[in-house]
Amino acid sequence: MLIGKVETLSRYPVKSLLGEFLEAADIDKRGVRGDRLHAISNQQGKFGSGKNTRRFRKIEGLLHLSAQFNSDTLLITFPSGESHNSDHQDINQKLSTELGQAVTLTKETDVPHFDDGSVHIITSADLEQLKLELPESQIDIRRFRANILIDTDSLSRDLLGKTLRIRETELAIVEETRRCRMIGLAQAALNNDPKILEMVAKQNNHNFGVYATVVRPGLINVGDSISIV
């Protein structure tokens, strides 16, 4: 059954930094290739995030930085507009100075950088519902850091338990995405807006979007049709 199409594809090469929009995404068993492959680690080995948990530590200023892949080279851009490859000899010092504490750019090994599921999905219906409740807020897909935005009339939570097919790729929707303060923080052209998290908490118990696991890898493109297996 056809339910919609791929509206946008996104990747975040460094967890909790701004990322990049893609025209096509290679989905492997881990998720979108290169997504959250790196993280910012503090001196205790905790990964920088917008929240404190067993694995993560809140580090202010992460959304002032962005990360993109130039071919296979990771490029980090600072608020000044200055950009450096991840293998720059002073990259950790530059990040530490920018973030106000000693940090290290860390590539994923045996400890995953994902919060929970490997592929994060939001639907256009999710965004429209939130816009209706908060007409004066900047409701933008960039706030929610999803890998796939689906253009559909279905709310993402209505897809729980289903498997989506995009070309040859199959994704099993396994759980809702629990949200933290990060969705309301200022970034790029988006202002600080704590009302967004407050409304998500009111609407659906802090959940917005869903996580999926990869059943069958493949290449997907913006504009591809999406059906339920």
C-alpha positions as CSV (number, residue, x, y, z in Angstrom):
1,M,0.0,0.0,0.0
2,L,1.4,3.3,-1.1
3,I,1.5,5.9,1.7
4,G,3.7,8.8,0.4
5,K,7.1,9.8,-0.8
6,V,10.5,10.8,0.5
7,E,10.4,14.6,1.0
8,T,13.8,15.2,2.5
9,L,16.9,13.1,3.5
10,S,19.3,14.2,6.2
11,R,22.5,13.0,7.8
12,Y,24.3,14.2,10.9
13,P,28.0,13.1,10.6
14,V,28.7,14.3,14.2
15,K,26.1,13.6,16.8
16,S,24.3,16.8,18.1
17,L,26.0,19.0,15.5
18,L,24.2,20.5,12.6
19,G,24.2,18.2,9.6
20,E,23.5,18.1,5.9
21,F,20.6,17.5,3.5
22,L,21.1,14.8,0.9
23,E,19.6,14.0,-2.5
24,A,20.3,10.3,-2.0
25,A,21.1,8.2,1.0
26,D,22.9,4.8,1.2
27,I,21.2,2.8,3.9
28,D,23.2,0.0,5.4
29,K,22.5,-2.3,8.3
30,R,23.7,0.4,10.7
31,G,21.5,3.1,9.3
32,V,22.2,6.1,6.9
33,R,25.9,5.6,5.9
34,G,28.0,8.1,7.9
35,D,25.2,9.3,10.2
36,R,26.3,10.0,13.8
37,L,29.5,8.1,12.9
38,H,31.4,10.6,15.1
39,A,30.6,12.3,18.4
40,I,32.1,15.0,20.7
41,S,33.3,13.2,23.9
42,N,34.1,14.9,27.2
43,Q,37.0,13.9,29.5
44,Q,34.8,11.2,31.1
45,G,34.1,9.6,27.7
46,K,30.5,10.7,27.6
47,F,29.1,11.8,24.3
48,G,28.0,15.4,23.9
49,S,24.2,15.9,23.6
50,G,21.4,18.1,24.6
51,K,20.6,16.0,27.7
52,N,22.3,14.1,30.5
53,T,21.9,10.3,30.5
54,R,24.0,7.3,31.3
55,R,25.9,7.7,28.0
56,F,25.4,11.4,27.2
57,R,26.3,14.7,28.7
58,K,24.7,18.1,28.0
59,I,27.3,20.3,26.3
60,E,26.2,23.8,25.4
61,G,27.0,25.2,21.9
62,L,27.0,22.0,19.9
63,L,24.3,23.4,17.5
64,H,26.6,26.3,16.7
65,L,28.8,23.8,14.8
66,S,28.0,21.9,11.7
67,A,29.5,18.7,10.0
68,Q,29.4,17.5,6.5
69,F,31.2,14.9,4.4
70,N,33.2,16.0,1.4
71,S,33.5,12.7,-0.3
72,D,34.8,10.6,2.5
73,T,36.4,13.5,4.4
74,L,34.6,14.8,7.5
75,L,34.5,18.6,7.5
76,I,33.6,20.6,10.6
77,T,32.5,24.3,10.3
78,F,32.7,26.7,13.2
79,P,30.5,29.7,13.9
80,S,33.2,32.0,12.5
81,G,32.8,30.2,9.1
82,E,36.2,28.6,9.5
83,S,36.2,24.9,8.4
84,H,38.6,22.1,9.2
85,N,38.9,18.5,8.3
86,S,38.5,16.0,11.1
87,D,42.1,14.9,10.8
88,H,43.4,18.5,11.3
89,Q,46.2,18.3,14.0
90,D,44.5,20.9,16.2
91,I,40.9,19.9,15.7
92,N,40.4,18.7,19.3
93,Q,41.9,21.9,20.7
94,K,39.7,24.1,18.4
95,L,36.6,22.2,19.5
96,S,37.6,22.5,23.1
97,T,38.1,26.2,22.8
98,E,34.8,26.7,21.0
99,L,32.8,24.6,23.6
100,G,34.6,25.8,26.7
101,Q,35.8,22.4,28.0
102,A,38.2,19.7,27.0
103,V,36.6,17.5,24.3
104,T,37.6,15.0,21.7
105,L,36.2,14.2,18.3
106,T,35.5,10.4,18.6
107,K,34.7,8.0,15.8
108,E,32.2,5.2,16.7
109,T,33.7,1.9,17.7
110,D,31.7,-0.7,19.7
111,V,29.5,1.9,21.5
112,P,26.9,3.3,19.2
113,H,26.3,7.1,19.0
114,F,22.6,6.7,18.3
115,D,20.1,7.6,21.0
116,D,18.0,4.5,20.3
117,G,17.0,3.4,16.8
118,S,19.3,3.6,13.8
119,V,17.0,5.5,11.4
120,H,14.9,8.4,12.5
121,I,11.7,9.2,10.6
122,I,9.1,12.1,10.8
123,T,6.1,12.7,8.6
124,S,4.8,15.9,7.1
125,A,1.5,15.2,9.1
126,D,3.5,15.4,12.3
127,L,4.9,18.8,11.4
128,E,1.5,20.1,10.2
129,Q,-0.2,19.0,13.5
130,L,2.5,20.9,15.5
131,K,2.1,24.0,13.3
132,L,-1.6,24.1,14.0
133,E,-0.9,24.1,17.7
134,L,1.9,26.6,17.5
135,P,1.2,28.9,14.6
136,E,3.7,31.5,15.7
137,S,6.6,29.0,16.2
138,Q,9.2,28.0,13.6
139,I,8.3,24.4,13.1
140,D,11.1,23.2,10.9
141,I,12.3,19.7,10.1
142,R,15.9,20.8,11.1
143,R,14.8,21.0,14.7
144,F,14.0,17.3,14.9
145,R,17.1,15.9,13.2
146,A,15.3,13.2,11.3
147,N,17.0,11.1,8.6
148,I,13.8,10.8,6.5
149,L,10.9,13.2,6.2
150,I,7.9,11.4,4.6
151,D,5.3,13.4,2.7
152,T,2.1,11.7,3.9
153,D,-1.2,12.2,5.6
154,S,-0.2,9.6,8.3
155,L,1.2,10.6,11.7
156,S,4.5,8.8,12.4
157,R,3.1,7.0,15.4
158,D,0.4,5.4,13.2
159,L,3.3,3.5,11.4
160,L,4.4,1.7,14.6
161,G,4.8,-2.0,14.0
162,K,4.8,-1.6,10.2
163,T,7.6,-2.1,7.7
164,L,8.2,0.5,5.0
165,R,9.6,-0.2,1.6
166,I,11.5,2.5,-0.4
167,R,12.9,1.0,-3.6
168,E,14.7,-2.1,-2.4
169,T,15.2,-0.7,1.2
170,E,12.9,-2.0,4.0
171,L,12.7,-0.2,7.4
172,A,10.8,-1.7,10.4
173,I,9.2,1.0,12.6
174,V,9.9,-0.1,16.1
175,E,9.3,2.8,18.6
176,E,8.5,6.5,19.1
177,T,11.2,9.1,19.5
178,R,11.4,10.7,22.9
179,R,12.3,14.3,22.8
180,C,14.5,16.6,24.9
181,R,15.1,20.4,25.1
182,M,17.2,20.2,21.9
183,I,14.2,20.6,19.6
184,G,13.6,24.1,20.9
185,L,17.2,25.4,20.9
186,A,18.3,28.1,18.6
187,Q,20.2,26.9,15.5
188,A,21.1,28.6,12.2
189,A,18.0,30.7,11.3
190,L,15.8,29.1,13.9
191,N,15.2,30.9,17.3
192,N,15.1,29.5,20.8
193,D,11.6,28.3,21.5
194,P,10.9,26.1,24.6
195,K,7.2,26.1,23.7
196,I,7.9,23.4,21.1
197,L,9.0,20.8,23.7
198,E,6.1,21.8,26.0
199,M,3.6,21.1,23.2
200,V,5.2,17.8,22.2
201,A,5.0,16.8,25.9
202,K,1.3,17.8,26.0
203,Q,0.4,16.2,22.6
204,N,2.2,12.9,22.9
205,N,4.0,12.4,26.2
206,H,7.3,13.9,24.9
207,N,7.3,11.7,21.8
208,F,7.6,13.1,18.2
209,G,8.6,10.9,15.3
210,V,9.7,7.3,15.2
211,Y,12.8,5.1,15.0
212,A,13.2,2.3,12.5
213,T,15.6,-0.6,12.2
214,V,17.0,-1.7,8.8
215,V,15.5,-4.9,7.5
216,R,17.0,-4.6,4.0
217,P,19.7,-2.1,3.0
218,G,19.6,-0.1,-0.2
219,L,19.9,3.3,-1.8
220,I,17.0,5.8,-1.5
221,N,16.4,9.1,-3.1
222,V,14.4,12.3,-2.5
223,G,11.1,11.8,-4.3
224,D,11.0,8.0,-4.0
225,S,7.6,6.4,-3.3
226,I,7.1,4.7,0.1
227,S,4.8,1.7,0.7
228,I,3.9,-0.5,3.5
229,V,5.1,-4.1,3.1
